[in-house]
Amino acid sequence: MVLSNRTMSGTFDDYATAQTTHHQGEIRYVGSREQGETVVTTHPGGERLTPERSLQIARHSPSGFAVGYRGSGPAQLALAVLLDYTDNAALAREHYQTFKEEVISHLEYGADGTWTLTDADIEHVLHDDVAPTA
């Protein structure tokens, strides 16, 4: 997916074909803590990922994201990341609980106060459900 200046709110197509349009290793989500809140930015681009769009699919944590355990904040983050990464609501809905269990629940803040997700972390859970574009 090519990151742009779009917001996380808006409409989405449940039946759109999920495709990635990036090169391996290019997409990253970086999390940090600001005033007790988990803040996630997308890289490249530096856009802030918010829960609004993912809340249209499932309302696990309207108050925000979290990592490091198997609760509602990590579920909302898993759904938001997959929705942002694939731009496909059906695919995100199908895989976000597994993504939460296998990836998000194991994230820890490093010595620099951040954590990072790569496209490889995401595609590990999506497997062949996301077709790279030519």
C-alpha positions as CSV (number, residue, x, y, z in Angstrom):
1,M,0.0,0.0,0.0
2,V,1.3,3.4,-0.8
3,L,0.9,5.7,2.2
4,S,-0.6,9.1,1.5
5,N,-2.1,12.0,3.4
6,R,-5.4,10.2,3.8
7,T,-7.0,10.0,7.2
8,M,-8.1,6.8,8.9
9,S,-11.7,7.8,8.8
10,G,-13.9,7.3,5.7
11,T,-15.4,4.5,3.8
12,F,-13.9,1.2,2.7
13,D,-14.9,-1.6,0.4
14,D,-15.3,-5.0,2.1
15,Y,-14.8,-6.8,-1.2
16,A,-11.8,-4.9,-2.6
17,T,-8.9,-7.0,-3.6
18,A,-6.0,-6.6,-1.1
19,Q,-2.8,-5.7,-2.8
20,T,0.5,-4.3,-1.6
21,T,2.3,-1.7,-3.7
22,H,5.5,-1.4,-1.7
23,H,8.8,-3.0,-1.7
24,Q,9.7,-5.6,1.0
25,G,11.0,-3.8,4.2
26,E,9.6,-0.4,3.3
27,I,6.5,-0.1,5.4
28,R,6.9,0.3,9.2
29,Y,4.6,1.2,12.0
30,V,6.4,2.8,14.9
31,G,4.8,3.0,18.3
32,S,5.7,5.3,21.3
33,R,4.0,6.6,24.4
34,E,2.9,10.2,24.7
35,Q,1.2,11.3,27.9
36,G,0.3,7.6,28.7
37,E,-1.2,7.0,25.3
38,T,0.2,4.6,22.6
39,V,0.8,6.7,19.5
40,V,1.5,4.9,16.2
41,T,3.1,6.5,13.1
42,T,3.5,5.1,9.7
43,H,6.8,5.2,7.9
44,P,7.7,6.3,5.4
45,G,5.4,9.3,5.6
46,G,5.1,9.9,9.4
47,E,1.2,9.7,9.3
48,R,-0.5,9.1,12.6
49,L,-2.5,5.9,12.7
50,T,-5.7,6.4,14.6
51,P,-8.4,3.9,15.7
52,E,-11.4,5.7,14.0
53,R,-11.5,3.7,10.7
54,S,-11.0,0.3,12.5
55,L,-13.8,1.2,15.0
56,Q,-16.3,1.0,12.1
57,I,-15.5,-2.7,12.0
58,A,-15.1,-3.6,15.7
59,R,-15.2,-1.5,18.9
60,H,-12.6,-3.1,21.1
61,S,-11.0,0.0,22.5
62,P,-12.4,3.4,21.5
63,S,-9.9,5.0,23.9
64,G,-6.9,3.8,21.9
65,F,-4.2,1.3,21.2
66,A,-2.0,-0.8,23.4
67,V,0.6,-3.6,23.0
68,G,2.2,-6.4,25.0
69,Y,-0.9,-8.4,26.0
70,R,-4.0,-10.0,24.5
71,G,-6.6,-7.3,25.4
72,S,-8.8,-4.8,23.8
73,G,-6.2,-2.1,23.0
74,P,-4.0,-4.6,21.2
75,A,-7.0,-5.9,19.3
76,Q,-7.9,-2.4,18.1
77,L,-4.3,-1.8,17.1
78,A,-4.1,-5.2,15.2
79,L,-7.3,-4.3,13.3
80,A,-6.2,-0.7,12.5
81,V,-2.8,-1.9,11.2
82,L,-4.2,-4.6,9.0
83,L,-6.9,-2.3,7.7
84,D,-4.3,0.4,6.9
85,Y,-1.8,-2.0,5.4
86,T,-4.3,-3.9,3.1
87,D,-7.1,-1.3,2.7
88,N,-9.4,-4.3,2.8
89,A,-11.9,-4.5,5.6
90,A,-12.9,-8.2,5.1
91,L,-9.2,-9.3,5.1
92,A,-8.4,-7.2,8.2
93,R,-11.5,-8.6,10.0
94,E,-10.5,-12.2,9.1
95,H,-6.9,-11.9,10.4
96,Y,-6.7,-9.3,13.1
97,Q,-7.2,-11.6,16.1
98,T,-4.5,-13.9,14.9
99,F,-2.2,-10.9,14.3
100,K,-3.0,-9.7,17.8
101,E,-2.1,-13.1,19.3
102,E,1.0,-13.7,17.2
103,V,2.5,-10.3,16.9
104,I,0.9,-7.3,18.8
105,S,0.7,-9.2,22.1
106,H,4.5,-9.8,22.0
107,L,5.5,-6.2,21.2
108,E,7.6,-4.5,23.8
109,Y,8.9,-0.9,24.1
110,G,12.7,-0.9,23.5
111,A,15.3,1.1,25.4
112,D,14.5,4.1,23.1
113,G,10.8,4.0,24.1
114,T,9.5,2.7,20.8
115,W,8.5,-0.5,19.1
116,T,8.4,-1.2,15.3
117,L,6.3,-3.4,13.1
118,T,7.5,-4.2,9.6
119,D,5.8,-5.4,6.5
120,A,7.4,-8.8,7.2
121,D,5.7,-9.0,10.6
122,I,2.4,-8.3,9.0
123,E,2.8,-10.6,6.0
124,H,3.8,-13.4,8.4
125,V,0.2,-13.5,9.5
126,L,-1.4,-12.7,6.1
127,H,0.6,-15.3,4.3
128,D,-0.6,-15.5,0.7
129,D,-3.9,-13.5,1.2
130,V,-2.2,-10.3,0.0
131,A,-1.1,-10.4,-3.6
132,P,1.9,-8.2,-4.4
133,T,1.4,-6.0,-7.5
134,A,3.7,-6.2,-10.5
